[in-house]
Amino acid sequence: KTANYVLVAADAGTVVAMNAAGSTTITVNTGLFSAGDTVFIQNWGAGTCTVTAGTATVSTHGSLALAQYEGGTLYFTSASAAIFF
């Protein structure tokens, strides 16, 4: 992806790769995923990619801002909440 992106149900179990020179966001909304679903997010681009809670709750111990070549797994604990590892 080269622009801001909103996750869709079909992203479950896949890799979402961002590749943009400028900053981008990936938005997470409720009702699209079930408990146990995962989405791997990676940032290839020079711009920071930020995982953003839309209507869902996204928790993490680290940062939701991914610099170039960083990535992580979004693990859904319910249809409305996820943890980013």
C-alpha positions as CSV (number, residue, x, y, z in Angstrom):
1,K,0.0,0.0,0.0
2,T,1.2,3.5,-0.8
3,A,-1.5,5.6,1.0
4,N,-3.5,5.5,4.2
5,Y,-5.4,2.3,4.5
6,V,-8.3,1.0,6.5
7,L,-8.2,-2.7,7.3
8,V,-10.9,-5.0,5.8
9,A,-12.1,-8.4,6.9
10,A,-10.1,-10.0,4.0
11,D,-6.9,-8.8,5.6
12,A,-7.2,-11.5,8.4
13,G,-4.2,-13.9,8.1
14,T,-2.4,-11.8,5.6
15,V,0.5,-9.3,5.4
16,V,-0.3,-5.6,4.9
17,A,2.9,-3.9,3.5
18,M,3.1,-0.2,3.5
19,N,5.6,1.5,1.1
20,A,5.4,5.2,1.0
21,A,7.9,8.1,1.2
22,G,5.6,10.1,3.5
23,S,3.7,9.2,6.6
24,T,0.8,6.8,6.4
25,T,-1.8,5.3,8.8
26,I,-3.5,1.9,9.0
27,T,-6.8,2.2,10.7
28,V,-8.4,-0.6,12.7
29,N,-12.2,-0.7,13.1
30,T,-14.6,-3.0,15.0
31,G,-16.7,-5.8,13.6
32,L,-14.3,-7.0,10.9
33,F,-12.2,-9.6,12.8
34,S,-12.8,-12.3,15.3
35,A,-10.9,-13.3,18.4
36,G,-7.7,-15.1,17.3
37,D,-7.4,-13.4,13.9
38,T,-4.1,-11.8,13.1
39,V,-2.7,-9.3,10.5
40,F,1.0,-8.8,10.1
41,I,1.9,-5.1,9.3
42,Q,5.2,-4.1,7.8
43,N,6.6,-0.8,6.7
44,W,9.1,-0.8,3.8
45,G,8.8,2.9,3.0
46,A,10.8,5.8,4.3
47,G,7.7,7.4,5.9
48,T,6.5,6.4,9.3
49,C,3.4,4.1,9.3
50,T,1.2,4.5,12.3
51,V,-1.4,1.8,13.4
52,T,-4.4,3.8,14.4
53,A,-7.4,2.8,16.4
54,G,-10.5,3.8,14.4
55,T,-13.5,2.3,16.2
56,A,-11.5,-0.6,17.7
57,T,-9.2,-0.5,20.7
58,V,-5.6,-1.2,19.9
59,S,-3.2,-1.8,22.8
60,T,0.6,-2.2,22.7
61,H,3.6,-2.2,25.1
62,G,5.7,-0.5,22.5
63,S,4.9,2.0,19.8
64,L,2.2,2.0,17.1
65,A,4.5,4.1,14.9
66,L,6.6,1.9,12.6
67,A,9.8,3.3,11.1
68,Q,11.2,2.0,7.8
69,Y,11.7,-1.8,7.9
70,E,9.7,-2.2,11.2
71,G,6.7,-4.4,11.5
72,G,4.5,-6.4,13.9
73,T,1.5,-8.6,14.4
74,L,-2.0,-7.2,15.2
75,Y,-3.7,-10.0,17.3
76,F,-7.4,-9.6,17.8
77,T,-8.7,-10.6,21.3
78,S,-12.3,-9.8,20.2
79,A,-14.2,-8.1,17.4
80,S,-13.5,-4.8,18.9
81,A,-10.0,-5.1,20.5
82,A,-6.5,-6.0,19.3
83,I,-3.0,-6.1,20.7
84,F,-0.1,-5.0,18.5
85,F,3.1,-7.1,19.1
